[in-house]
Each structure stands twice: as C-alpha cells, then as structure tokens.
C-alpha cells in the first residue's frame, strides 16, 4: 500500500510539472505555436552566447559570401548550418522601421533569409514588424482640415494649409526647410542638385516629423489643379524624383534590392499595399495606416515614388521608371509598375486620409455606430469562395465599399454587406437585433477566454489538493 501511494504521488508530480512546462512554452511561443519574434539585433545577441548557433551562423555567412543559392545548398556543411539556424531566434526575428540600429537589424535579417529564397522572388516577405497602431487622431485632424473646404464658394487649398500648419511647428518647419534647401541647391560639378544629400534629408524629414504634419503635406486632398501641383512638388521632384531619362523598372528594382534598407522598404510596401478584393477597402486587413506608412518609407531611396501629374480627379503614383527595353521580361515589368500606377489600396488610403475617413475608427456613441451586417446565411463559409468573384464586387463600383457609410449623419443610409452584393439601406430598414455588434463579439471572446482560464485553474487546484491528500496518506501509513 505504501509503495502504491508513493508511485501515485510521483505520477501526479510528473503530470503537474509537464503541465507547467507546456504552459510556459506556450506563453513563449505564442498561441499559434511559433516563437514570439524578437528584433534581429537581440536575436543575434542570443545566438552569440549559444556556441552551436554562433558557429553555424558564421558558417552560413561564409557560405553566402560571393556564392549563389544553388552553390551554397550543394555544400552539406552550408545545408546543416541553415537547418540549425531555422530553429533559432534568428529565423523568426523582425525589425522596426526607424529603430536605432535599423541597418544592422536588416543586415542580420537578410543574411538568413536571402539563403532561403530560390532566385529573385517577385514579392519578398517584409522584415518589419506589422503596424499595429492606429492613426485615428491623424485621420480626425485631416477631417477637420477637409471640413474647411466644405463651402464650395470659397477658395480652398488644403496643401497650402498643410504647409502653414507645418510652419507653426518648430520641428516640422526646421526639417522641411532643411530638405527643401538641400534639394534645390545647384551642384555645378554635376550640373544638377546633390541627389544623395536630397534623399537623406527627405528620409530625416519623414523619420523625425510626426505624421500628423508630414501626412498632411503629402496626402492633402485637392479639388483643383493648383492644389494638386503643390502636392506633387512636396518632395521637390526635380531633384529627388526625376532624371533626364527613365531607367527600366526591373533595373531600378535590382538597384533598390542591392541596398538592405531599400529592399526592406519595397518588400514592406508590397505587403501592406498589395490590392486585395477580399476586404472592403482593397487593403490587406483594411489597414490604411500600414499602407501609407509603407509608401512614405520608400521616399528618399532609389525607389522613391511620387504623383505622376497634377490631376486632382485621378490619383496615380509611380517610381521614376518605364518598361522600355524589358525584352522577354516586359510582362513582369508591367506587373511591377502596375503595383504603383493601378494600386487601388494605395489610392483609397490617400483619398481616405485627405477626406478624414479612417475605416478603422470605431465610433463610441450609439448614434453613429457601425452598421450591423445583414447576411443571407447564418453560418458563413470559411473557404475563399465565400468572397465571391473578386471581379463582381470592387470598391470603386460602390460608394459603400469605400466609406463604409461614414456619412451616416448626412445621408441617413447604412451599408448592408452580403455575400452577393453590397447595398445601402435606410436606417429604419436595418434591424439591429438580427446581428451582433462588435462589442458583443468582443464580450463573447473575452468570456470564452475567461472560462478557459477558470477551468485550467480549477484543474490545477484539484491536482494540488489530491497531491496534499496523497502526502498525508503516505505520512499516516509510515
């Protein structure tokens, strides 16, 4: 009997220890089962103190030096080093845009991931952490600015107002004056401006000036050509953007990818601004802010984009390049260029900022709550077919798709999103009782999480009680 009780206690202790270790591992790896990413500088420090990781990392860097991927993978030692590093923090590491050691962080990231890609990929994974913050206050500020132009009888130039607002802020005024003076300065030896210094001062402006000022200058809403031309001149395109001739876009992309920071900013732009018809705004996760941040992140590099003309009715941006001389890669070149010139997500994001309509803002007052969703079925399908044909529903075909009925007070209409179509309905035809509000869904999610935690706590307490009872039994028997 004594041995049976002792054996039971040992088994119970082993079970409890396994539960504690698994919960600890889960907290460090995240709910999805992978490690929580750390910045690459920190990951490199962790690798340095690990003799195996440090040795394999040095080996991989030697393998990548001056060799292509196929040559590297043909070497068994290089393969072994890559396999070991895929299990380290270096493989999952990420960087933050504008961080103190951004270049070092990106160099570490690409030293691993360049060895994982086969050839030159059209789209690359962004090394930057996802943009999780909201710029709601900035969109509200833009809304206030746009309201000044509500009276069509009075002259209005939001871009001029943005410049005046910038001059009222000491930091914005200083940084703006610095890049303008640098970019318009004539360099006799080059018969033009100093493009490298101009780009550097532009990068400093967008890195050091709060977006509430820089975005108003770059994305101001215009209703006439004079305003649109002022917006186009924001980055002093004569120096920072235009050249005597346009290079081939694929050559420009290769030049950009030769620089770790430019390569990273381009990958980030493709990830956050790639048009998708699986969202209301045509942006990934309906995140305007991430797209605008990725766009401004390209300014000041070889891939600097800008408005192509002074049109106030049709916003088109592109880098300074063309697809002439692409040869048999012309289709690839045209696709790359269309990611700028025909980018619905970016166009919508710029227009939304100029109009002060951020779809990510959730109103707090009941009078302007987001319209309930009316669906034709109670159990939505989870596969890709639930979105329907992307060509059937496009944001530009329906006003609701862009504004998400942001002008409820003005028009008295609400949006009804269904599987087949998107229509606007009067408020009196929408029955709030037939759909759940975002707050209700959050409460359900929170209550479910609390129930899971409570059940885990009860189970742990029961195990502890049983352990104590077993110990008492053993002591009494002895």
Secondary structure, DSSP 8 states (H G I E B T S, - for coil): -HHHHHHHHHHHHHHHHHHHHHHHHHHHHTTTTS----BHHHHHHHHHTSHHHHHHHHHHHHHHTT--HHHHHTSHHHHHHHHHHTTSHHHH-BB-TT-TTHHHHHHHHHHHHTTTS-S--SS----B-------HHHHHHHHHHHHTT--TTS---HHHHHHHHHHTSHHHHHHHHHHHHHHH--BTTTTB--HHHHHHHHHHHHHHS-HHHHHHHHS---SSHHHHHHHHTTT-HHHHT--SS-EEHHHHHHHHHTSHHHHHHHHHHHHHH---TTSSSSSGGG-HHHHHHHHHHHTTSTT-EEESS--SSS--EEESEE-TT-GGGHHHHHHHHHHHHT-HHHHHHHHHHHHT--TT---SSGGG-------S-SS---SGGGG--TTT--GGG-HHHHHSSTTHHHH-EEEEE-SS-EEEEEGGG--GGGS--HHHHHHHHHHHHHHHHHHHHHHHHHHHHHHHHHHHHHHHH-
